[in-house]
Structure formats: C-alpha cells, structure tokens
Amino acid sequence: MTDTIKHHLTDDILMSYSAGTLPEAFNLMVASHISLCDVCRAQAESFDAVGGELLDTSKSAHTSMTADSLAATFALIDAHPSETITMKARPKGVLPSPLQDYVGGDLESVKWRAIGLGVKQAVLPTSSDASSRLLFIPAGAAMPDHGHEGIEMTMVLQGAFQDEDDYFACGDVEFADSDLHHTPIADIHTDCICLAVTDAPLKFKGIIPRIAQRFIGI
C-alpha cells in the first residue's frame, strides 16, 4: 500500500498526534492512515521518540518515589487476577484496523444513510470537537461544490477521486482548509469510499446542498 500512496500526512498533524492534542476524529484519521503507510508511521514513531526523550530529560517530569513504591506496585499487580487473552486476527478488508474498531467490522457493518444522488454517509461516534464520517460516492459521481470554514481531511479507502487540487487514490489524504474550494469527483472505474474528518461545517455554494446540510450534518 505504501508504494502507491502519494499524498501523506503533514508533520504538524503527526506531531500533534504524537503529543495527544488532536480531536478524536483527527486521531482516527491519523491512526487509519499510518496503519497503511510505512512512511508516515515511521515519522510518527520518530516524533514519539523525541517526545519520550524530552520527558526523560525534563526535571519536571520526574516524581520522587518512596522506599515502598516498588512493593506497592507489586501489591497492585497481585490484587488483580491474571487473564488469558486470545488475540484473533482481524480479516483484511476495505477499512483499516482502527476504523473497523469504530464500525464493528468491515463495510458490511457500516450503517449507511443516503444523502442524495447516490451518495451515502455514515457518521462515526467521536467527540464533539470534530466530526468523522465514511462517504460512499458512486463511480463518476461528484460531491457538491464546497469550501471550508475549518480543516477537512479526506482519506481514500477504495477507488479514487479528483478535484481542482489533484488526483487522490487509495491511501492518499487530502488536506483542505479555507483556501481550497473544490468539487471532488469519483473516478469512473470504481465506487469511491472515503473517511472524512472536519472541525467545522463545510461551505456549500448551491442552495440545495445548503438546505440539506441542516439535516445531514456536514
């Protein structure tokens, strides 16, 4: 998968993910992408290493320990009976592993809701500071022309789409902000499935999408 990914996560996003400062929806986006992309996963791990080193060398990060700290730790361990955990391999599918955890399976478990012109969405349960949804766009179909009040990140899970910015295939992530106004169009060969996360509502140009926006929560 990594060899085919051309559009990666930014260092700012990866550093924020490592620092734990991203909203839950954006954490889901990063976790899903790095589960497929060796390049971004390696970069995220490097930021984790830097953060760990900073903690180790920071005086404020160290806490004094009492003489019985080790004994107290073992006592807490002994107080909880050990459990045997059987790890089951999750079958491969369209959805990356972090997304399957949210959905409860692969595409067959997604509860799609039609939003017009063959396009479907499934809103995922994340914290209220940002939204996360799966989008199904039929091959050759276009999303309504729109801009952005905040940040939108879109990752292709199946198929591909093209807009005024570039062509995005499976694994690619498009980063859109208030400077980008676009009309994503799914590749004609395959239905396009994406994960999209936003921290503010989209800005639709057409009157019908603006009316529908009140009901579908984009």
GUKOL-612288 format. One record per residue (C-alpha): x, y, z. Coordinates in steps of 0.5 Angstrom, whole numbers, plus 2048, in hexadecimal, padded with zeros to 3 digits. Each point is the difference from the previous one (the first is absolute). Layout:
! GUKOL-612288
XYZ/...
This chain:
! GUKOL-612288
800800800/806805802/8038007F9/7F98027FD/7FF806805/8028077FD/7FC805805/8037FF807/7FE803807/804806802/805801805/7FC805804/7FA7FA800/8057FB802/803804806/7F9802802/7FE7F8800/8067FE804/7FF806805/7F97FE801/7FD8067FE/7FC7FE7FA/7F8800801/7FE7F8800/7FD8017F9/8078027FD/8037FB805/7FC7FB7FC/8028027F9/808800802/7FF7F9803/7FD7FE7FA/8058037FB/8067FD804/7FD7F9800/8018007F9/8068057FF/8077FE802/8038077FE/7FB804805/8007FA805/808801800/7FF807801/7FB800806/8057FB803/805805800/7FC805803/7FE7FB805/8087FF802/801808800/7FA801805/8037FA804/807803800/7FD807802/7FC7FC806/8067FD802/805806801/7FB804803/800801807/7F9802801/7FE7F97FD/8047FC806/7FC7FF806/8037FE807/7FF7F9802/7FF7FD807/8047FA802/7FA7FB800/7FE8037F9/8027F97FD/7FD7FC805/7F98047FF/8017FF7F8/8007F8801/7FB800805/7FB8037FB/8027FB7FB/7FF7FA804/7F9803802/7FD7FF7F9/8007F97FE/8037FF7F9/7FC7FF7FA/8027FC7FA/7FE8047FA/7FF7FD7F9/8028047FA/7FC7FF7FA/8038027F9/7FB8057FD/7FE7FE7F9/8038057FB/7FB8057FC/7FF8077FE/800803806/807801804/8007FC807/7FF807804/7F98017FC/7FE7F9801/800801807/7FC806800/7FB7FD7FB/8007F9803/8027FC7FA/8028027F8/7FB8037FB/7FA7FB801/800803807/7FF8077FE/7F9804801/8008047FA/7FB8067FF/7FE8027F9/801808800/7FF8017F8/8027FE7F9/8027F9802/805803806/8007FD806/803801807/8017FD807/801805806/8057FD805/800801807/805804802/801806805/7FC8077FE/8068047FF/8017FD7F9/7FB7FB7FB/8027FA7FD/7FC7FC7FA/8017FB7FB/7FE8027F9/7FE7FC7FA/8008037F9/7FE7FC7FA/8058007FB/8008067FC/7FB804804/802807803/7FF803807/7FD807800/8058057FF/802803807/805804804/8027FF807/800804807/8057FC803/8047FA7FF/7FE7FA7FC/8047FA7FF/7FE7FA7FB/8037F97FF/7FE7FC7FA/7FF7F9803/7FD7FD7F9/8008037F9/8038077FF/7FD8077FF/8038067FC/7FF807802/8038077FE/8067FF804/8027F97FE/7FE7F87FF/8007FC806/8007F8800/7FF7FB806/804802806/8018077FE/7FE806804/7FE8077FE/800806805/7FB8057FF/800807803/7FC8077FF/8058017FA/7FD7FA7FC/7F98007FC/7FF7F97FC/7FC7FB7FD/8027F9802/7FE7FB7FA/8017F9801/8047FC7FB/7FB7FD7FB/8037F9801/7FE7FE807/7FC803805/804804805/8007FF807/803806805/801801807/7FF808801/801804806/7FE807802/801805805/7FB8057FD/7FA8007FC/8018007F8/7FE8067FC/7FC7FE7FA/7FF8047FA/7F97FD7FE/7F9802803/7FE7F8800/8067FE804/800806805/7F97FE802/8027F8800/806802805/7FB801805/7FD7F9800/8077FC7FE/804804805/8068017FB/
